[in-house]
């Protein structure tokens, strides 16, 4: 999710960021708040969301922020919002939210205004929650600012509070034999900060799940496992796939050669348009609509916005949204 940028903010800005984290941390809820979270089968859960920020190659300041909403338990995409953004704050370990979060919060707010019926009931974040230097990672930050349950899912262990990716930790990973197996991440303070989860039978690398907001760790781990078709939870995986695809299409419209994709087959996204329909018009247009399998898709390479919403029937005309 993060990519380092040159430079470091002045010490007074870092102090302001620390104060804001401490203030917002007091609002984090680390218990189940919804009935569906306490249900063994998550009965009542219908929509899960995922967010991601993908970067333009060789440009740490240009990125695509994406929000997707999937049906649950089918895990089919109902809504996607991708937009090109310019990041001005540098990457500083422990302060990722101040670099990327404003764009993701805005995407959630736009969805709330446009299509409230498609609001996710929980958000998966490619990053940490309470498993953080100051107990307030990007998943906590997003949860508090949007007032949505959030789950932090990281691919690497953040070594805080005495947690280390040492020989003992690797031995514990070897004991995770099947998808759903996990073990607690207990810091030197005696606090359980998250769990290492084997998310899929065919994945040997664990995920590091932690509470973001308004959900218990037990429910967060169970839901993460149930949302994994592959190693990465499908909401985050789809947000990543679609943001990278949006960057590629934007560069094609602008005449910039796209770099070769290094994604595996499991991450390949089907074409947005049916076979035989070109994604790029012969004459540049401000927006482009593609209808596929009951979805309506607006692609605006000039405004930097792509939105796909699920509709009950094929629309007679294109519905467009303003690109703020």
Phi, psi and omega per residue, in radians:
X1 nan -0.785 -3.077
X2 -1.633 2.616 2.972
X3 -2.360 2.360 -3.064
X4 -1.241 2.498 3.068
X5 -2.131 2.662 -3.116
X6 -1.153 2.619 3.065
X7 1.621 2.813 3.125
X8 -2.468 2.389 -3.108
X9 -1.163 2.722 3.102
X10 -1.013 2.727 -3.077
X11 -1.033 -0.600 -3.138
X12 -1.151 -0.547 3.088
X13 -1.232 -0.706 3.092
X14 -1.074 -0.668 3.099
X15 -1.137 -0.690 3.077
X16 -1.097 -0.734 3.131
X17 -1.108 -0.729 3.120
X18 -1.097 -0.720 3.131
X19 -1.131 -0.688 3.126
X20 -1.157 -0.719 3.098
X21 -1.067 -0.762 -3.130
X22 -1.122 -0.690 -3.137
X23 -1.160 -0.807 -3.108
X24 -1.281 -0.482 3.137
X25 -1.018 -0.572 -3.124
X26 -1.130 -0.287 -3.118
X27 -1.691 -0.034 -3.136
X28 -1.205 2.345 3.066
X29 -1.945 2.093 -3.056
X30 -1.911 0.607 3.095
X31 -2.344 2.890 3.119
X32 -1.197 2.335 -3.120
X33 -2.084 -0.177 -3.109
X34 -2.092 2.580 -3.109
X35 -1.053 -0.658 -3.091
X36 -1.121 -0.448 -3.128
X37 -1.199 -0.478 -3.107
X38 -1.608 -0.115 3.138
X39 -1.458 2.313 -3.115
X40 -1.004 -0.539 -3.131
X41 -1.826 0.183 -3.097
X42 0.968 0.684 3.103
X43 -1.062 2.261 -3.092
X44 1.821 -0.280 3.072
X45 -1.454 2.151 -3.085
X46 -2.139 -0.406 -3.068
X47 -2.418 2.249 3.075
X48 -2.134 2.462 -3.098
X49 -2.025 2.800 3.074
X50 -2.509 2.557 3.118
X51 -2.230 2.687 3.115
X52 -2.812 2.705 3.021
X53 -2.206 2.075 3.109
X54 -1.924 2.543 -3.024
X55 -1.859 2.600 3.029
X56 -1.277 2.368 -3.108
X57 -1.029 2.339 3.099
X58 1.126 0.356 3.103
X59 -2.528 1.635 -3.051
X60 -1.267 -0.151 -3.131
X61 -1.717 -0.232 -3.132
X62 -1.874 2.310 -3.065
X63 -2.654 2.967 3.044
X64 -2.085 2.097 3.080
X65 -1.653 2.308 -3.072
X66 -2.322 2.548 3.028
X67 -2.285 2.244 3.054
X68 -2.201 2.637 3.051
X69 -2.189 2.248 -3.124
X70 -2.025 2.647 3.009
X71 -1.272 2.654 3.065
X72 -2.252 2.318 0.195
X73 -1.637 0.085 -3.054
X74 -1.184 -0.510 -3.130
X75 1.079 0.755 3.042
X76 -1.816 2.446 -3.061
X77 -1.232 2.189 3.090
X78 -1.772 -0.493 -3.015
X79 -2.712 2.465 2.991
X80 -2.495 2.527 3.120
X81 -2.386 1.986 3.110
X82 -2.120 2.382 3.130
X83 -2.569 2.463 3.057
X84 -1.352 2.376 -3.104
X85 -2.361 2.775 3.062
X86 -1.989 2.102 -3.121
X87 -1.660 2.175 -3.101
X88 -1.783 -0.482 3.136
X89 -1.386 2.416 3.119
X90 -1.297 2.812 3.050
X91 -1.356 2.202 3.045
X92 -2.293 2.191 -3.116
X93 -0.942 2.245 -3.131
X94 1.614 -0.118 -3.111
X95 -2.263 0.567 -3.092
X96 -1.006 -0.627 -3.074
X97 -1.027 -0.622 -3.076
X98 -1.279 -0.257 3.105
X99 -1.609 -0.696 -2.963
X100 -2.014 -0.411 -2.940
X101 -1.158 -0.624 -3.109
X102 -0.931 -0.639 -3.109
X103 -1.270 -0.610 3.141
X104 -1.300 -0.675 3.073
X105 -1.090 -0.725 3.131
X106 -1.104 -0.690 3.131
X107 -1.100 -0.702 3.107
X108 -1.152 -0.732 3.137
X109 -1.125 -0.676 3.112
X110 -1.120 -0.706 3.096
X111 -1.125 -0.745 3.140
X112 -1.029 -0.621 -3.131
X113 -1.388 -0.696 -3.025
X114 -1.431 -0.869 -3.017
X115 -2.380 1.227 -3.090
X116 -1.023 -0.460 -3.140
X117 -1.206 -0.272 3.137
X118 -1.807 0.151 3.117
X119 -1.049 2.316 3.120
X120 -1.209 2.613 3.078
X121 -1.558 -0.194 3.077
X122 -2.758 2.579 3.125
X123 -2.054 2.319 2.980
X124 -1.687 2.372 -3.091
X125 -2.144 2.337 3.071
X126 -1.364 1.439 -3.079
X127 2.901 -2.960 -3.062
X128 -1.802 2.769 3.023
X129 -1.832 -1.915 3.140
X130 -1.275 -0.242 3.020
X131 -1.337 1.494 -2.925
X132 -2.807 2.747 -3.122
X133 -0.903 -0.730 -3.123
X134 -2.049 0.334 3.075
X135 1.235 0.395 -3.089
X136 -2.615 1.363 -3.136
X137 -1.468 -3.028 -3.032
X138 -1.098 -0.563 3.121
X139 -1.198 -0.633 3.050
X140 -1.156 -0.793 -3.080
X141 -1.058 -0.813 -3.137
X142 -1.152 -0.693 -3.138
X143 -1.104 -0.786 -3.121
X144 -1.155 -0.736 -3.091
X145 -1.272 -0.481 3.133
X146 -1.772 -0.198 -3.096
X147 1.059 0.624 3.100
X148 -2.027 2.576 2.976
X149 -1.018 2.364 -3.108
X150 -2.360 2.540 3.112
X151 -2.184 2.240 3.060
X152 -1.579 2.250 3.137
X153 -2.282 1.941 -3.111
X154 -1.976 2.573 -3.139
X155 -1.533 -0.319 3.133
X156 -2.198 2.633 3.129
X157 -1.319 2.158 3.012
X158 -1.442 2.043 -3.002
X159 -1.523 1.548 3.140
X160 -2.247 2.790 3.084
X161 0.896 0.674 3.086
X162 1.490 -0.070 3.085
X163 -1.226 2.325 -3.133
X164 -2.391 2.515 3.049
X165 -1.524 1.112 -3.058
X166 -1.768 -2.957 -3.082
X167 -1.076 -0.698 3.136
X168 -1.111 -0.741 3.116
X169 -1.095 -0.734 -3.139
X170 -1.175 -0.566 3.068
X171 -1.126 -0.705 3.117
X172 -1.121 -0.647 3.117
X173 -1.094 -0.673 -3.138
X174 -1.117 -0.391 -3.133
X175 -1.444 -0.136 3.077
X176 -1.418 1.758 -2.970
X177 -1.614 -0.461 -3.042
X178 -2.453 2.787 3.085
X179 -1.012 2.308 -3.088
X180 1.806 -0.343 3.086
X181 -1.196 2.512 -3.128
X182 -2.718 2.903 3.013
X183 -2.490 2.651 -3.067
X184 -1.271 2.585 3.049
X185 -1.814 1.612 -3.095
X186 -1.705 2.124 -3.135
X187 -1.374 3.061 3.132
X188 -1.103 -0.382 3.122
X189 -1.357 -0.144 -3.098
X190 1.572 0.030 -3.140
X191 -1.584 2.347 3.028
X192 -1.419 1.977 -3.046
X193 -1.621 -0.262 -3.127
X194 3.024 -2.904 3.076
X195 -2.421 2.523 2.994
X196 -1.533 2.170 -3.004
X197 -2.107 2.281 2.904
X198 -1.471 1.856 -2.931
X199 -1.434 -0.306 -3.051
X200 -2.638 2.555 -3.120
X201 -0.995 -0.595 -3.046
X202 -1.675 0.172 3.115
X203 -1.972 2.187 -3.127
X204 -1.657 -0.279 3.120
X205 -1.560 2.266 -3.102
X206 -1.387 2.875 2.912
X207 -1.837 2.685 3.132
X208 -1.939 1.827 -3.017
X209 -1.727 2.325 3.085
X210 -2.479 2.745 3.129
X211 -1.205 2.328 2.995
X212 -1.711 -1.017 -3.093
X213 -2.949 2.440 2.964
X214 1.009 0.700 3.051
X215 -2.816 2.603 3.098
X216 -1.451 2.808 3.113
X217 -1.124 -0.693 -3.131
X218 -1.060 -0.808 3.128
X219 -1.179 -0.659 3.140
X220 -1.079 -0.720 -3.133
X221 -1.200 -0.788 3.137
X222 -1.070 -0.761 -3.108
X223 -1.204 -0.672 3.093
X224 -1.021 -0.813 3.133
X225 -1.076 -0.721 -3.085
X226 -1.254 -0.259 3.140
X227 -1.738 0.172 -3.080
X228 -1.810 1.881 2.930
X229 -1.425 -0.516 3.075
X230 -2.240 -2.732 -3.104
X231 -1.163 -0.754 -3.044
X232 -1.553 2.402 3.080
X233 -0.938 2.395 -3.014
X234 -0.997 -0.650 3.108
X235 -1.067 -0.757 3.107
X236 -1.228 -0.706 -3.133
X237 -1.080 -0.763 3.134
X238 -1.193 -0.659 3.097
X239 -1.080 -0.698 3.125
X240 -1.180 -0.824 -3.132
X241 -1.015 -0.831 -3.029
X242 -1.283 -0.563 3.087
X243 -1.210 -0.686 3.093
X244 -1.160 -0.679 3.111
X245 -1.154 -0.651 3.133
X246 -1.148 -0.705 3.068
X247 -1.038 -0.786 -3.134
X248 -1.059 -0.813 -3.107
X249 -1.174 -0.637 3.102
X250 -1.123 -0.737 3.125
X251 -1.162 -0.615 3.111
X252 -1.145 -0.731 3.110
X253 -1.108 -0.626 -3.126
X254 -1.489 -0.034 3.118
X255 1.409 0.350 3.123
X256 -1.687 2.182 3.126
X257 -1.061 2.278 3.135
X258 -1.408 2.430 3.102
X259 -1.214 2.686 3.109
X260 -1.028 2.460 3.140
X261 -1.367 2.348 3.096
X262 -1.805 0.228 -3.081
X263 -1.334 2.599 3.089
X264 -1.353 2.995 -3.110
X265 -1.051 -0.584 -3.093
X266 -1.163 -0.326 -3.105
X267 -1.768 0.084 -3.124
X268 -1.275 2.323 -3.116
X269 -1.733 2.380 3.066
X270 -1.103 2.692 -3.137
X271 -1.070 2.567 -3.091
X272 -1.287 -0.380 -3.114
X273 -2.081 2.662 3.106
X274 -1.080 2.762 -3.128
X275 -1.035 2.354 3.141
X276 1.640 -0.111 3.085
X277 -1.875 2.102 -3.108
X278 -1.275 2.402 3.067
X279 -1.324 -0.416 -3.076
X280 -1.930 2.156 3.112
X281 -1.237 2.681 3.121
X282 -1.122 -0.600 3.076
X283 -1.931 2.215 -3.107
X284 -0.944 2.315 3.114
X285 -2.083 2.732 3.100
X286 -1.201 -0.596 3.139
X287 -2.525 2.793 -3.132
X288 -2.447 2.341 -3.135
X289 -2.014 2.320 3.082
X290 -2.258 2.189 -3.134
X291 -1.811 2.241 -3.098
X292 -2.644 2.169 3.046
X293 0.836 0.903 3.049
X294 1.316 0.348 3.112
X295 -2.108 2.680 3.097
X296 -2.134 2.232 -2.963
X297 -2.186 2.149 3.073
X298 -1.903 2.164 3.089
X299 -2.099 2.067 -3.108
X300 -2.130 1.567 -3.102
X301 -1.197 -0.372 3.134
X302 -1.383 -0.832 3.138
X303 -1.380 -0.275 3.108
X304 1.357 0.695 -3.088
X305 -2.451 2.368 3.028
X306 -2.328 2.203 -3.142
X307 -2.278 2.326 3.033
X308 -2.192 2.228 3.071
X309 -2.185 2.593 3.085
X310 -1.465 2.388 3.092
X311 -2.175 2.703 -3.056
X312 -1.219 -0.513 3.127
X313 -2.518 2.860 3.138
X314 -1.075 2.195 -3.112
X315 -1.270 2.586 3.109
X316 -1.304 -0.507 3.135
X317 -2.444 2.996 -3.112
X318 -1.409 2.315 3.030
X319 -1.790 2.204 -3.108
X320 -2.035 2.675 3.078
X321 -2.021 2.584 3.078
X322 -1.192 2.509 3.075
X323 -1.721 1.789 -3.078
X324 -1.298 nan nan
